[in-house]
Amino acid sequence: MTLYLDVIWVLNYLIDYLLLLLTALVLKRQHSKLRFALGALFASMIVFFMFTPFAGLFYHPVTKLVYSGFIVLIAFGYKRWTFFIQGLAMFYFVTFMTGGALFAIHFFWQTEVAFVSSGFQMNASIGSPISWMLIIVGFPLVWYFSKHRFETIETKVFNMQQLAEVEIILGEHCFKMNGLVDSGNQLKDPITRVPVMIMEAGILEEAFGQEVVRTITHLDTNGTSDITRHWLQERLRIIPFRAVGQSSPYISAIKPDEVRVRFQNQLYCTSHVLIGVQSIQLSPEGLYQAIVHPKQVLGIPKDQLA
């Protein structure tokens, strides 16, 4: 049987290059295209080694580990031991992840693949056209999906680190929720320069009713509404505010009695803040219901939490 090693080698070279690139993207490391090309070249040479008298040696786990170590060294270089181990471990992780995804796809379609393949006159030297299609088309798709999933997970981890417990005291009511400490939130009252945090309007509905809350979120610049008889009227403010998907250039805000923010094991309390009431959901996943102004977690905390 004749094997077309050049075709197999080119495919392995491209896959090895993409795996090294995905490793660099996940680790957020600067990378050199030349080093990656050399690393992928060295990695793909194992295709030829498998057809030499030393083929049995390359099936041994220790040889595979050492070989992988050289691939990582060529691609990323050596700065310190932990840098090298982290790169090697992530290289194995993305390799197993993408390989496992391809195996799962093949397993899922194995009946159909076997049926379709029976209609081809296949050359045993290059394998099934369906299998090649699975690798050529499936691997880039798995790679692209994996890259974006890693970015999504990274964003969620960052968001979880920025979450805080928020308590808003408004009259005799205490509203508890999770809040995202957003350093990009620089919203302030243009007159008093008081910082403005954002809260979902739905949190107020249980205490004040849906009609009152809906009226608050739809106040116009003249302040005319059906809330004139409600005690919240004296606490309402109109703040210039623009957001994606919002037609009005203003947002209704409420002056609270106190806001308590528990962030990174510290408690911050202030009454020098306004609560902007937003009618839309702030987090599609429901991770948080408020956006905390960064000035609320600055200065001397009231207490150090255990």
C-alpha positions, 0 to 999 in steps of 0.5 A: 500500500502506498502512503501519501506522507506529504498530504498527511504531513501538511495536514498535521503541520496546519493542525499543530500550528493552530493548536500552538496558536490557540495555546497562546491565545488562551494564555494571552502570550505574545507569540512569534509566527516564525517560532510557531512555524518552527514549532509546528514543523518539528511537531509534524515531523513525527509523521515521518518518524513513525515510518522509521526503525525508531517508530516504536520509541515514539509510541512510548508515553515518556518520548511523547512527553519529551517531544511535546516539551521540545515543541513548547520550547521551540514555540514559546521559548524558556523564561522560567520553569513555571512558564514552561510547565504552564505552556506545556499543560495548556498545549495538552489541554487544548489538544485533548479538547479539540481532539475530543470534540472531533472524536465526539462528532465522528462518534455521533455521525459514525453510522451516517459516515459509514453509510456514505463512505460505502458509496465511494471508491476509496484509495486506502493510501489516503483514507476516507474522504468523509474522514478528511472532510471531518478533519479539514472542516471540523477542526477549524470549526472546533478551534474557532468555537473553543477560542470564543468559549475561552474568551467567554469563560474569561469574561465571566471569571472577571465579572465574578471577581468584580461582583459585590453584595449591595444593600439599598435602604429606601425608607423602611425598605431594604433591597438586597442584590448583586452588583457589578463594580464597573470602573467604566461607570462615570455617571454623575448628577451634572448639578450636584456631581453625586455619583449614580449607580444603576439598578434594575427596576424590577427589584422595586416592584415587590415593595412599591408595585408595578404601576409605580415603578413603571411610572418612575422609569417613564418620568419625562423632563417636566416630572409630570406623572401619576407619582405626585401623591407618592412619598418617593416624589421628593426623592426623584431626580432626572439624570442625562443618560444614554445607553444602547437600546434606550430611546430617552436621553434621561434616566430616573434616579432615586435618592436613597437613605443609605447604600451598603456595598460589600466588596472584596471582604470590605464594607462600604457605606454611603448616602452620597449616591443616586440610584438610577432605575433601569427598566431593562435587565442588566445581566442576561445571565442574571449574575447581577442586578445593579452596576456599582459606581467605582467611587462607592468602593473607594476610600476608607471602608466602614468595616473589615469583614471576616 
